[in-house]
Amino acid sequence: MALSDRYGPWAYRWYWGPGEGERLGWVTDRIPTPAEAPAFVTESLLVWRRWLDGLAERFDRFLPLLDPAEAGPGDIVATWEAAIAHLVMTTVAPVADDDGWQGWCRLVLRWFLTAADVPAEHAEALVDGAVDERFDHWVPLTAADIGDIAERLTREVLGLAGIALTAPYGDWPDTWPQGWPSWRATNT
């Protein structure tokens, strides 16, 4: 809290950023001496700030592309899915602990939806529905999982916005692996 008070709200969570625990070790594993503490904190704050700035750049790149007035129905679906998948991959990549990615994924996706003008209470519910109990503790994330999260969250966000979703292509399979139905399927 002292760092947030001094530098601003961006400094909150400075030590718990994605990958930070793995990079520096947990606080109880490496407590810096009083002489090392300023450099330790400064390095962690800089890593955290660079991560936040990179995330902001990604938001700035994706948000203008999500305007339904600018994109056709098929394009808006693909753009939302690509943005969400990219953000999930970017968020999860530095997290070495399979137990730690879910919280960061949820937080970043809530920030993104809020930046895209989805009301905060809806953003939280939508993200929690997309990153559901299947992804609880000690489960590594796969590419299929990322696609599923992106598809589910896109469908919910666009449905909330009243954008009718249609299958953009006619060659999508009627089911995905493990019997998961696809919203694009022609037989559901």
Secondary structure by P-SEA (a helix, b strand, c coil): cccccccccccccccccccccccccccccccccccaaaaaaaaaaaaaaaaaaaaaaaaaacccccccccccaaaaaaaaaaaaaaaaaaaaccccccccaaaaaaaaaaaaaaaacccaaaaaaaaaaaacccccccccccaaaaaaaaaaaaaaaaaaaccccccccccccccccccccccccccc
